[in-house]
Amino acid sequence: MLTENEKHKAKALAEREKERLEDIRTQDEYARMLDKQEQDRHNEVKAHEQRAQEFMNRMADTVIKNMDSRAREEEEKIRRYEMEKELRERMADEQKMNKIKAEQ
């Protein structure tokens, strides 16, 4: 009877140890799963920030291109206006010269 009790105690002790080790293994797996989830969240946030930064960069590039385009258009308008003004002045000078010649 004593040996049987000792066997039961040893068996119960072994069973408790097995359960304890299984609990430890389960907790380790759960901790690894939580770490992976946290890393995945971190990676997603980082990717989101990267996409937002790329979008902002594209928007800034577009704004700069539009400003450059408008500046070129404005410069072209000014250049055309100055050429037309110079042409009108030349024609006016030529008309004055022709009038002076005709009067002489």
MODELLER restraints for C-alpha pairs under 7 A, 6 or more apart:
rsr = mdl.restraints
at = mdl.atoms
